[in-house]
Amino acid sequence: MARGGHNKDRDDAERKCIVTGEVQPKAGLIRFVVGPDNQVVPDVLGKLPGRGMYVTADRKVLEEAQKGQFSRSAKQAVTVPDGLVDAVERQLARRTVDLIALTRKSGRAVCGFEKVKGWLAGGERVRVLVQASDGSERGKTKLWTPEGARYFGCLTAQELGLAFGRQSVIHGALATGRLSDRVVEEATKLRGLREGNGGDTASGKDKEAK
């Protein structure tokens, strides 16, 4: 129960990162649980049973968590599977792609340079501008992030292609809406795992426009 007798919204719930000790909204954390075989299991959707262990969605922090932090948090010896961080990255990428696909199917997303430019210039309420990390930098700089929107460059052209039902996509835009807000949440986590690995190459544009 929050102050004033109001129930706190689930989206505002906070948890402590087992590595940094910082308390932050769950939206910026990745949940893990201990499976029946005492192995650490990522819970990207946040639905697996068991006591959750939360880690900041950052590659370096996740790598640090593997050095005994999971066992300390679980208060028992646990096994960390090989390639855990890469597995989390793949799951987040798939989740982000799936959410963009749902947004497209709802009629609230477009792809292709001209269509995206048309949305940006025509006053469409764009929530997210997405561009492929491996797309041409020259071409990407010809589009802009609207005020109050978010930019992400952490998906490849092939991954964006999957989201839009094409072989590859360089430019995409999502209109405002709850699905787009969920894309922002998952893409923010994914960006944290791909920073410094070529996942964001748009000269710092992938922050909320001011």
Disulfide bonds with the S-S distance in Angstrom:
none
